[in-house]
Amino acid sequence: MFKKGVITDEISQDLEIAARVAKEFGLTGLELRTVWNKGAHELTDGELDQARKIASAYDLEIPAVSPPFFKCELNSPEEIAGHYEILAKSIAAAEKLGAKFIRGFAFWRRNSDFDLLLPTIVGKFQRPIAMLKEAGLTLALENEPSTYNCNAARTVQVIEALDSPQIRALWDAGNDVYARAEPEDPARGYSIIRQYTVHMHMKDAVHNAETGEVRGVAVGTGQTDWRGQLQALLSDGYSGYVCLETHYRRQNKLSESQLNHPGGAEFSSLGEEASRESLGNWLAIMESL
């Protein structure tokens, strides 16, 4: 049976509020992206200790930290150097929090020459792989529409080209609705990526084919077949985490910038209400399986 968690800033920047909601809905894990208006990798040792104490007080674990690692330009040595530092700080935070996974990406997608760029992408990952190996941690590479690994197939291409146990997959079926360019049927995507998947995110959305607009909605009310996906996880015996990444607000639509750079107080505003709706829907789906 898989485990259930939530990315805390989808509820609140106040970790105690997020932990309380998680416990109320029977979740067992907290994924940290931004807390107290800081990225998890920016927290001080004292703040990391406090975060772990809060999680422990609610009998919750922290399976992953989610920095924006390698959400940067592939052709910018300066940005890449900065992201090596983000990874180093994320490793330190993960070790302090007891997290096994660090979420990552494969650079902003600026053109369609993926196959030509893949060797360059592989080269930029060699230092991170060495850092992760030394720490005994895993980078979970998320299929993200705005990056070169925009769907399951491309994420698997990157993982197989890297050929390292330190790099595995973070599968997000909901992201395929957002992948307006080169979309992929989520059921097929899962069948491609499942063998590498160690962590998952859950969101839902609706894509308007006429306008091209994508709008985040509560889990179970959009175009992602979450009932089918969750049934597949149960059938496969997946034992990792599925963490809610709500990415939807009832009273307003999150901007493109907020979707690409989630975090902070403005992003978290009204998140608790939307996350409660999605968590309730998730539990209802589980009861129907």
C-alpha positions as CSV (number, residue, x, y, z in Angstrom):
1,M,0.0,0.0,0.0
2,F,1.3,3.4,-0.9
3,K,1.7,6.2,1.7
4,K,-0.1,9.5,1.5
5,G,1.4,13.0,2.1
6,V,1.2,16.6,1.1
7,I,3.5,19.4,0.0
8,T,3.1,21.7,3.0
9,D,3.1,25.1,1.3
10,E,0.0,24.0,-0.6
11,I,-1.7,24.4,2.8
12,S,0.2,27.1,4.6
13,Q,3.6,28.6,5.2
14,D,3.0,27.7,8.8
15,L,4.3,24.1,9.1
16,E,2.2,23.5,12.2
17,I,-1.0,24.3,10.4
18,A,0.0,22.0,7.5
19,A,0.9,19.2,9.9
20,R,-2.4,19.6,11.7
21,V,-4.4,19.3,8.4
22,A,-2.2,16.3,7.3
23,K,-2.9,14.5,10.5
24,E,-6.7,15.3,10.3
25,F,-6.9,13.6,6.9
26,G,-4.8,10.5,7.9
27,L,-1.7,11.4,6.0
28,T,1.7,10.2,7.2
29,G,4.1,12.5,5.4
30,L,5.1,16.1,4.8
31,E,7.0,17.2,1.8
32,L,8.9,20.5,2.3
33,R,9.2,23.0,-0.5
34,T,8.8,26.4,1.2
35,V,8.3,26.8,4.9
36,W,8.1,30.1,6.8
37,N,8.6,31.9,3.5
38,K,11.9,30.1,2.9
39,G,12.9,27.3,0.6
40,A,13.6,24.1,2.5
41,H,17.3,24.4,1.4
42,E,17.4,28.0,2.9
43,L,16.3,27.0,6.4
44,T,18.8,27.4,9.2
45,D,19.8,24.4,11.4
46,G,17.5,25.7,14.1
47,E,14.6,25.9,11.7
48,L,15.3,22.5,10.3
49,D,15.3,21.2,13.9
50,Q,12.0,22.9,14.5
51,A,10.5,21.4,11.4
52,R,11.5,18.0,12.4
53,K,10.1,18.5,15.9
54,I,6.7,19.6,14.5
55,A,6.6,16.6,12.1
56,S,7.4,14.3,15.0
57,A,4.8,15.9,17.3
58,Y,2.1,14.9,14.8
59,D,3.7,11.5,14.1
60,L,4.6,12.5,10.6
61,E,7.7,11.8,8.5
62,I,9.4,14.0,5.9
63,P,10.0,11.8,2.9
64,A,11.3,14.5,0.6
65,V,12.5,18.1,0.2
66,S,11.6,19.9,-3.0
67,P,14.1,22.6,-4.1
68,P,13.9,24.0,-7.6
69,F,17.0,22.1,-8.5
70,F,18.0,22.5,-12.2
71,K,15.0,24.7,-13.0
72,C,17.6,26.9,-14.7
73,E,19.1,27.6,-18.1
74,L,21.1,24.8,-19.6
75,N,23.5,27.2,-21.3
76,S,24.2,29.3,-18.2
77,P,27.3,28.2,-16.3
78,E,26.5,30.9,-13.6
79,E,23.0,29.6,-13.0
80,I,24.2,26.0,-13.0
81,A,26.9,26.8,-10.4
82,G,24.2,28.4,-8.2
83,H,22.1,25.2,-8.5
84,Y,25.0,23.0,-7.5
85,E,24.9,25.1,-4.3
86,I,21.2,24.6,-4.0
87,L,21.7,20.9,-4.2
88,A,24.4,21.0,-1.6
89,K,22.1,22.8,0.8
90,S,19.2,20.5,0.0
91,I,21.4,17.5,0.8
92,A,22.2,19.0,4.1
93,A,18.6,19.7,4.8
94,A,17.5,16.2,3.8
95,E,20.1,14.7,6.1
96,K,18.9,16.9,9.0
97,L,15.2,16.1,8.3
98,G,15.6,12.4,7.6
99,A,14.4,12.7,4.0
100,K,15.3,10.1,1.4
101,F,14.5,12.1,-1.7
102,I,15.3,15.5,-3.2
103,R,13.1,16.6,-6.1
104,G,14.8,17.9,-9.2
105,F,14.3,18.8,-12.9
106,A,16.2,18.8,-16.2
107,F,16.5,22.5,-17.1
108,W,14.0,25.0,-18.7
109,R,12.8,23.7,-22.1
110,R,13.8,26.5,-24.6
111,N,13.7,24.5,-27.9
112,S,12.7,21.2,-29.3
113,D,16.2,19.8,-29.9
114,F,16.0,17.4,-26.9
115,D,17.9,14.5,-28.5
116,L,20.7,16.8,-29.5
117,L,20.8,18.4,-26.0
118,L,20.6,15.1,-24.1
119,P,24.4,14.6,-23.9
120,T,24.8,18.1,-22.5
121,I,22.1,17.5,-19.9
122,V,23.9,14.3,-18.9
123,G,27.2,16.1,-18.5
124,K,25.6,18.7,-16.2
125,F,24.3,15.9,-13.9
126,Q,27.7,14.2,-13.3
127,R,28.6,16.5,-10.3
128,P,25.2,16.2,-8.7
129,I,25.3,12.4,-9.0
130,A,28.7,12.3,-7.2
131,M,27.2,14.6,-4.5
132,L,24.2,12.4,-4.1
133,K,26.2,9.2,-4.0
134,E,28.4,10.5,-1.2
135,A,25.3,11.4,0.8
136,G,23.5,8.2,0.0
137,L,20.4,10.2,-1.3
138,T,18.3,10.0,-4.4
139,L,17.3,12.8,-6.8
140,A,13.6,12.2,-7.9
141,L,13.4,13.7,-11.4
142,E,9.9,15.1,-11.9
143,N,8.1,15.1,-15.3
144,E,7.6,18.9,-15.6
145,P,6.0,20.5,-18.7
146,S,8.3,23.5,-18.6
147,T,11.5,21.5,-18.6
148,Y,13.2,19.2,-21.1
149,N,11.9,16.1,-19.3
150,C,8.4,17.3,-20.0
151,N,6.7,13.9,-19.9
152,A,7.3,10.4,-18.8
153,A,9.1,9.3,-21.9
154,R,11.6,12.1,-21.8
155,T,12.1,11.7,-18.1
156,V,12.9,8.0,-18.6
157,Q,15.3,9.0,-21.5
158,V,17.2,11.2,-19.1
159,I,17.3,8.6,-16.3
160,E,18.5,5.9,-18.7
161,A,21.1,8.1,-20.2
162,L,22.4,9.0,-16.7
163,D,22.5,5.3,-15.8
164,S,22.9,6.0,-12.0
165,P,20.9,4.6,-9.1
166,Q,21.1,8.2,-7.6
167,I,18.6,9.4,-10.2
168,R,15.1,8.0,-10.2
169,A,11.6,9.3,-11.2
170,L,9.0,11.5,-9.5
171,W,5.8,10.7,-11.5
172,D,3.1,13.4,-11.6
173,A,0.1,12.2,-13.7
174,G,-1.5,15.6,-13.4
175,N,1.3,17.3,-15.1
176,D,0.4,15.7,-18.4
177,V,-2.7,17.9,-18.5
178,Y,-0.4,21.0,-18.2
179,A,1.9,19.6,-20.9
180,R,0.2,21.5,-23.7
181,A,3.2,20.8,-25.9
182,E,4.0,17.1,-26.4
183,P,1.3,15.8,-24.0
184,E,1.2,12.2,-23.2
185,D,-1.7,10.0,-22.1
186,P,-1.2,9.6,-18.3
187,A,-2.0,5.9,-18.3
188,R,0.7,5.3,-21.0
189,G,3.0,7.6,-19.2
190,Y,2.8,5.6,-16.0
191,S,3.4,2.4,-17.8
192,I,6.6,3.9,-19.2
193,I,7.9,5.5,-16.0
194,R,6.7,3.0,-13.3
195,Q,9.9,1.0,-13.1
196,Y,11.8,4.1,-12.1
197,T,9.2,5.8,-9.9
198,V,10.2,6.3,-6.2
199,H,7.9,9.2,-5.4
200,M,4.7,10.8,-6.7
201,H,2.8,14.1,-6.8
202,M,-0.9,14.5,-7.1
203,K,-2.7,17.4,-8.8
204,D,-5.6,17.8,-11.3
205,A,-6.4,20.2,-14.0
206,V,-8.6,20.9,-17.1
207,H,-7.2,21.7,-20.5
208,N,-9.4,23.8,-22.8
209,A,-8.5,22.5,-26.3
210,E,-10.1,25.5,-28.0
211,T,-8.2,28.2,-26.0
212,G,-5.2,26.2,-24.9
213,E,-5.8,27.4,-21.3
214,V,-5.0,25.0,-18.5
215,R,-6.8,25.5,-15.2
216,G,-6.0,23.8,-11.9
217,V,-9.0,22.1,-10.2
218,A,-9.6,20.0,-7.2
219,V,-8.3,16.4,-7.4
220,G,-10.9,14.1,-8.9
221,T,-12.7,16.9,-10.8
222,G,-10.4,17.3,-13.8
223,Q,-9.0,15.4,-16.7
224,T,-6.5,13.2,-14.8
225,D,-7.9,9.7,-14.2
226,W,-6.9,9.5,-10.5
227,R,-9.2,6.6,-9.8
228,G,-7.4,4.6,-12.5
229,Q,-3.9,5.8,-11.4
230,L,-4.5,4.9,-7.7
231,Q,-5.9,1.5,-8.7
232,A,-2.8,0.9,-10.8
233,L,-0.6,1.8,-7.8
234,L,-2.5,-0.7,-5.6
235,S,-2.3,-3.4,-8.2
236,D,1.5,-2.8,-8.7
237,G,2.1,-2.8,-4.9
238,Y,3.7,0.7,-5.1
239,S,4.9,1.4,-1.5
240,G,6.3,4.9,-1.9
241,Y,4.6,8.2,-1.2
242,V,1.9,10.0,-3.2
243,C,2.0,13.7,-2.0
244,L,-0.8,16.1,-2.8
245,E,0.4,19.2,-4.8
246,T,-2.9,21.0,-4.9
247,H,-1.9,23.7,-7.4
248,Y,-5.5,25.1,-7.3
249,R,-7.2,27.8,-5.4
250,R,-11.0,28.3,-5.3
251,Q,-11.1,32.1,-5.4
252,N,-8.3,32.8,-7.8
253,K,-6.2,31.1,-10.5
254,L,-2.5,30.6,-9.8
255,S,-0.4,32.5,-12.3
256,E,2.0,30.9,-14.7
257,S,4.9,32.3,-12.6
258,Q,3.4,30.8,-9.4
259,L,3.0,27.4,-11.1
260,N,6.6,27.4,-12.3
261,H,8.1,28.9,-9.1
262,P,5.7,27.8,-6.4
263,G,6.2,28.9,-2.8
264,G,5.9,31.8,-0.4
265,A,3.0,33.5,1.3
266,E,1.2,34.7,-1.8
267,F,1.3,31.2,-3.3
268,S,0.0,29.6,-0.1
269,S,-2.8,32.1,0.3
270,L,-6.2,30.2,0.3
271,G,-4.3,27.0,-0.1
272,E,-5.8,25.3,3.0
273,E,-9.4,25.5,1.7
274,A,-8.4,24.1,-1.7
275,S,-6.2,21.4,-0.2
276,R,-8.9,20.3,2.1
277,E,-11.3,19.9,-0.8
278,S,-8.7,17.8,-2.7
279,L,-7.9,15.7,0.3
280,G,-11.5,14.9,0.9
281,N,-11.9,13.9,-2.8
282,W,-8.8,11.8,-2.6
283,L,-10.2,9.9,0.4
284,A,-13.5,9.4,-1.3
285,I,-11.7,7.9,-4.4
286,M,-9.8,5.6,-2.1
287,E,-13.0,4.4,-0.5
288,S,-14.4,3.6,-3.9
289,L,-11.5,1.4,-5.0
